[in-house]
Amino acid sequence: MDDMQVYIANLGKYNEGELVGAWFTFPIDFEEVKEKIGLNDEYEEYAIHDYELPFTVDEYTSIGELNRLWEMVSELPEELQSELSALLTHFSSIEELSEHQEDIIIHSDCDDMYDVARYYIEETGALGEVPASLQNYIDYQAYG
């Protein structure tokens, strides 16, 4: 998760045609943002113009919300962090994923559901003792 970063731009300057922004890594310090991109009484607004995150954010996500999401992700077990983008296709938010993290089983050595079914059948003995000569005839795809 060390490679997560966002590009924050000075929105007032951007609207005037000038690109003033910088990349920031987490946790993001708002005082540092203000200093680097020139936020002050005249230019108070900022926008996220790019990001390298395993989840989506919009242009106006607050720095506080970014830090909160980053913290939630960093508290997840490493095996979930490494599969975060794929997992978020099955959950509506990082919050939901975090709530259900105990229900998630990652088989990192399995490439597809065929491999998961084969692993499950072999590890649990779901089909009893299957002789080696018959193992190639089992339709693992149907179990996956």
Buried (B, 14 or more C-beta within 10 A) or exposed (E): BEEBBBBBBBBBBBEEEEEBBBEBEBEBEBEEBBEBBBBEEEBEEBBBBEBEBBBEBEEEBEBEEBBBBBEBBEEBEEEBBBBBEEBBEEBEEBEEBBEEBEEBEEEEEBEEBBBBBBBBBBEEEEEEEBEEEEEEEBEBEEBB
